């Protein structure tokens, strides 16, 4: 029986596509037919790549480089869908995106699952990539600190390693007095969550609520598409 359950935050505990769609909607020619989900995945790709080039999440809290990265990821992602943005336009989209990123609600069943896991005696925590202040504002917006104690919330920008770096998962094991074989990680990103946790020796449930195709080379222990499925996998 597993001792500890850790969750990703972005697009695992809440729908990360909603603020993206709101921010981009007025900038595309035919929003009713625009492939927002595909564009969103490209935004996350460029966000990861550009963040790493600039030193990782620990260097991304504030500053000109951070603002440039946040604008540039929109320019590169949307250019793939024939939406060409000036720096000024990209800055406006980023401002709109940031403005609605904290107006978020957890997926149906997510809060209840965490409460039931806690009640069953499991260690429950969060592991998320991003700058500390930025991620903590999201966590506070969902009132997650009422469910998960602060010492079990791990943010890559504060810890010093970004997923999929296995050192982040090792750090979590050390801080929570757990072993890799006692831990389950749940996340939506194949690269950051599935690969990172598996290579650290953890069990993984891929939260594939967007119906993505698995990549080669790794095999999650289970896959779930919503919190009802997760509950069936995690609760006795």
Buried (B, 14 or more C-beta within 10 A) or exposed (E): EBBBBBBBBBBBBBBBBBBBBBBBBEBBEEEEEBEBEEBBBBBBBBBBEBBEEBEBBBBBBEEEBBEBBBBBBBBBBBEEBEBEBEEEBBBBBBEBBBEBBEEBEBBEBBBEBBEBBBEEEBBBBBBBBBBBEBBBEBBEBBEBEEBBEEEBBBBBBBBEBBBBBBEBBBBBBEEBEBEBEBBBBBBBBBBBBBBBBBEBBBBBBBBBBEEEEEEEEBEBBBBBEBBEBBBEEBEE
